[in-house]
Amino acid sequence: MLNFRQAIKISLGSVGSAKLRSGLTTLGIIIGIAAVVANVSLGGSFNLFFKEEINALGSNFIIVFSQEPNLFYTDELEIIDKTPGVMGVSPIKQQLGEVTYLSQNKNINIVGVSEDYEETANIIMEEGSFITDQDKFSAVIGSDVASEKFDRNISSRSSIDVAFRLKEGEFVTRTFKVKGIIESPDTSFAEGGIDRDVSIFVPVSTINEMLEEDDFGAFFIMSGSLEDVEEVSDEVDKRLARNFGVSSRDLDDEDAKPYTIFNQADVLEQVNQLSDSLAAFLVAVALISLLVGSIGIMNIMLVTVTERTREIGIMKALGYSSTDVLLLFIVEAMILSLLGGIMGLGVGLAGAYAVTNFLDLPFLYPHYILEIGLGVALIVGVAAGAYPANKAAKMNPVDALRYE
């Protein structure tokens, strides 16, 4: 009775004696396993990238947008601020303004916010400090505004003129002292539709005073933690709906409310669904490659059985049982698959690293990739080698010895 160790030794000799055939056999497995490993790694990298992008937008954020003009005022701000679980809230008011710096004019997005916006939107200052609620004609500017919009760079303590066109067609202009420059968030997502790199932030009370208005366009809210962001968001939704006369039974009907509300957990859930679908698609494509590779192993093993018919006859004449022959061919298929799996792991990880480096994504190497790669390779080897091995084991030794 042939033991497993002897089967491995004989199979390794067989694989080594036909290097070209073995290499061609493993090629399909290398490609298939590399595709699976690379796509699993890339799926995880995209998922991590999306999460990092969203987390850069703010801390446990909740955003409320007005769907109608003149909807949000100080009363709504107080309702949100007094909601349990709300750690900070900033009203937002955006207006395109004409900015003048050293006699050069540019149209730039002006955003009115409160001092809470710094924490709720994860603002990091590259230079200077953020505006406070005590400021009036102070401004902080995005990195692109500071270094790319004008011929000469704007620095802290520089002065800029901001002009708005009023409804009557007249212009109102005020001079603002630049208090600081915001560090680029290095994210392609825009928080609440605001690209901080190309925006100028001023006190919301000042922008309303200049425009002779007293409403807000949106609220940027921060809850205590990501775990309670949905609960806080629901409570804010209930209180605002009650304030606007929306019945509790219509809370889930977005068309019944004059505003839109969403939170960080909602966005993360949608991103997870998107990344899971993308990962599933990538793995499905990779499995097709693996299927092709397994068919290649089966074909080569069938040819091998035919080539080694006399060898099988001699083995049976020497006393090897059908089980021994079956074990030999199964082990040989497993060895070829494992070799292909190990090389496929290396190729797949190298490919995933190259792609993530090119796309500037985080490289993710989940601990289970090794198990997936080698496990799938073994399964493919056993499945692909089963039929050829069974065919070899059932050969009649007399007929096999007569085979030319």
FILUMRO-959922 format. One record per residue (C-alpha): z, x, y; residue in three letters. Coordinates in steps of 0.02 Angstrom, whole numbers, plus 50000, padded with zeros to 5 digits. Each point is the difference from the previous one (the first is absolute). Last residue first. Example, Ala and Ser with C-alpha at 12.3 -4.5 7.8 and 13.67 -1.06 7.14 Angstrom:
FILUMRO-959922
503575068449947SER/500334993149828ALA/
END
This chain:
FILUMRO-959922
486085011150053GLU/501284987949930TYR/500395002649814ARG/501805004850037LEU/500244984250106ALA/499304989049862ASP/501255007249876VAL/501454998950126PRO/499674981550041ASN/500254998150186MET/501354987850056LYS/500995013050099ALA/498475005250102ALA/499634982150054LYS/501834997350045ASN/499975015650106ALA/498404994550088PRO/500784982850034TYR/501705006350059ALA/499395014250111GLY/499614989650153ALA/501634990049991ALA/501085015249961VAL/499205010550137GLY/500024985850128VAL/501844997049967ILE/500375018650016LEU/499035001450164ALA/500864984550070VAL/501705007749964GLY/499515017050070LEU/499404992850166GLY/501284986050016ILE/501475011149955GLU/499465013450125LEU/499684986750133ILE/501764992949976TYR/500805012250120HIS/498964993250144PRO/499035013950090TYR/499684993950177LEU/499025009850129PHE/500264992650173PRO/498324995750081LEU/498995010950119ASP/498354993549931LEU/499445017549947PHE/501745004649936ASN/500134983649906THR/498285003049922VAL/500365018049950ALA/501714995649928TYR/499254985749899ALA/498655011649931GLY/501275013449953ALA/501094986749918LEU/498534993249901GLY/499355017149947VAL/501725005649940GLY/500354983849909LEU/498255000149925GLY/500315017449930MET/501584993749914ILE/499154983949943GLY/498465008849932GLY/501105011649898LEU/501014984849945LEU/498414990749953SER/499325014449897LEU/501695002149914ILE/500114981349964MET/498254999749924ALA/500465014749888GLU/501634991549950VAL/499064984049951ILE/498745010349901PHE/501325009449904LEU/501094984549971LEU/498564990449922LEU/499605014749887VAL/501815001049944ASP/500084981049973THR/498435000949893SER/500915012849892SER/499725018749999TYR/499955006149819GLY/498765014450003LEU/498584988049958ALA/500504989650151LYS/499885015250112MET/498345005149923ILE/499284982750032GLY/500615000250180ILE/499185016950027GLU/498394993149925ARG/500034985750125THR/500405011350148ARG/498434997050101GLU/500104981149971THR/501834999450050VAL/499615010550154THR/498624988050052VAL/501264985849990LEU/501245010750098MET/498695003150136ILE/499644981450014ASN/501844995250004MET/500405013150131ILE/498564994050109GLY/500574981949982ILE/501715005750062SER/499205008350152GLY/499034984350045VAL/501614990149989LEU/500865012850111LEU/498644998250132SER/500254981249993ILE/501865003050016LEU/499695009150164ALA/499144984850076VAL/501474989249947ALA/501215013050072VAL/499134999250170LEU/499994980950000PHE/501844999149953ALA/500435012650137ALA/499044990050131LEU/500834983849946SER/501715008450005ASP/499595007350173SER/499524983050069LEU/501494991149925GLN/501165013650063ASN/499214999050173VAL/500284981250005GLN/501825002149948GLU/500255014050127LEU/499304988950139VAL/501154985649956ASP/501505011849986ALA/499635007150173GLN/500024983150082ASN/498884985750054PHE/500064986450132ILE/498594990350081THR/500264988250146TYR/499594982350056PRO/500614993149832LYS/499214985549904ALA/498485010449949ASP/501125012349907GLU/500664986249887ASP/501485007749909ASP/501224993950134LEU/499274982549998ASP/501444992149903ARG/501225007650125SER/499234990350143SER/499145009350142VAL/500734995250169GLY/499675016650087PHE/501835005549998ASN/500204994149821ARG/498525010749950ALA/500755014950092LEU/501654997949910ARG/499224997749829LYS/498835015050020ASP/501415011350058VAL/500994994649846GLU/498525003449886ASP/499745017250076SER/501855004149978VAL/499904995449816GLU/498385009649978GLU/500695015650086VAL/501604999849896ASP/499565013749875GLU/499005009950129LEU/501595002550100SER/500894994150157GLY/498524990550072SER/498855006250138MET/498944988750110ILE/498385002250097PHE/499684984350103PHE/498334993850063ALA/498974994750152GLY/501394998350127PHE/500194988350149ASP/500645002750178ASP/498445002150106GLU/499625007050172GLU/498885013349921LEU/500975014050085MET/501684991949963GLU/499504997149820ASN/499495018249980ILE/501655005550076THR/501084988849890SER/499115006749846VAL/500525017750045PRO/498495011749980VAL/499085007049850PHE/498285008250019ILE/498794998849855SER/498735011349914VAL/501135008349871ASP/501104984549985ARG/498634989749920ASP/500714982650016ILE/499344985949889GLY/501764995749943GLY/500225017649937GLU/498305008249981ALA/499685007549828PHE/499085016649990SER/501615009850003THR/500415017350069ASP/501354992550112PRO/499365010050149SER/501515005950101GLU/500344989550154ILE/499985008850169ILE/501424997850124GLY/500624993550167LYS/498344998850091VAL/500424993550174LYS/499064984150041PHE/499094995450160THR/499594981750023ARG/498374990650032THR/499634981550015VAL/498194994950007PHE/499344983250060GLU/498854989149898GLY/501074984350012GLU/500515002349818LYS/500705017250039LEU/499095016449966ARG/501245013349948PHE/500165017750071ALA/501025014549930VAL/500215015950103ASP/500625015749910ILE/501335012750046SER/500445015449898SER/501845002549956ARG/499555002949817SER/498265006949975SER/498244993450024ILE/498605011749948ASN/498525002750116ARG/498274992849969ASP/500764983349953PHE/500044990049840LYS/500285014549881GLU/501705008250023SER/501284987550064ALA/499074984149958VAL/499675006849826ASP/501855003749974SER/500544982750054GLY/500884997250166ILE/501744995750059VAL/500214991150165ALA/501294997850138SER/499844988050146PHE/501484989049957LYS/501265008749889ASP/501694991949962GLN/499364992549837ASP/499635017549940THR/498365009549982ILE/499815013349866PHE/500435018450027SER/499145016450041GLY/498765008549883GLU/499384996649824GLU/501024984049991MET/500114991149834ILE/499804981150002ILE/500554991749838ASN/499414982750057ALA/501724991749997THR/500865015550069GLU/498925003350153GLU/499644981550024TYR/501834996650038ASP/499725007550175GLU/498954984950049SER/498114998349993VAL/498494997750115GLY/498425007649931VAL/498585006450109ILE/498335002649910ASN/498945012450098ILE/498494998750116ASN/499755017250078LYS/499905006250179ASN/500015018150062GLN/500725003750173SER/501375011349929LEU/500554986449878TYR/499484982050024THR/500284986749867VAL/499054983650003GLU/500954987649893GLY/499684989949843LEU/501514989149968GLN/501254998849858GLN/501704991550000LYS/501255003449862ILE/501794993949987PRO/501185012049911SER/501304995149872VAL/501425009649920GLY/501254998649859MET/499564982249947VAL/501084995549851GLY/500694983950073PRO/498824992650131THR/500695002450176LYS/498585011650055ASP/498704987949931ILE/500664985150099ILE/500245011150154GLU/498185005649996LEU/499464981949978GLU/500954995250157ASP/499305015050095THR/498244993449978TYR/498734997949859PHE/498644986750005LEU/499015003350159ASN/498345001349907PRO/499904993849820GLU/499975009049833GLN/501525010550045SER/500345014249880PHE/501675003449913VAL/500245016749915ILE/501435004549883ILE/500375018349968PHE/501155008449876ASN/499825015950102SER/498295001750077GLY/498165004149979LEU/500325016249905ALA/500634989849852ASN/498294991949988ILE/499085016749993GLU/501245007149875GLU/499774984849889LYS/498105001250009PHE/500045018549955PHE/501184997149853LEU/498834986649928ASN/498485011050030PHE/500845014549911SER/500544989149854GLY/498224993949974GLY/499375017950019LEU/501185006049862SER/499504985949883VAL/498175003250042ASN/500125018749968ALA/500924997649836VAL/498784986949935VAL/498445009650056ALA/500665016449928ALA/500414991049836ILE/498214993349988GLY/499145016350052ILE/501045010749882ILE/499794987249861ILE/498115000450016GLY/500005019050001LEU/501135001049846THR/498574997349879THR/498845012050092LEU/501335013549990GLY/500334996749816SER/498145001149959ARG/499845016150098LEU/501575007549922LYS/499574996349818ALA/501125011949903SER/501464997150118GLY/500054981249968VAL/499975002849811SER/501365013250010GLY/501054988550109LEU/499764986149871SER/500595011349859ILE/501575005050095LYS/500374982150058ILE/499804993249823ALA/501155013549933GLN/501334994950125ARG/499784981549956PHE/500275002449814ASN/498634999349868LEU/500584992849834MET/
END
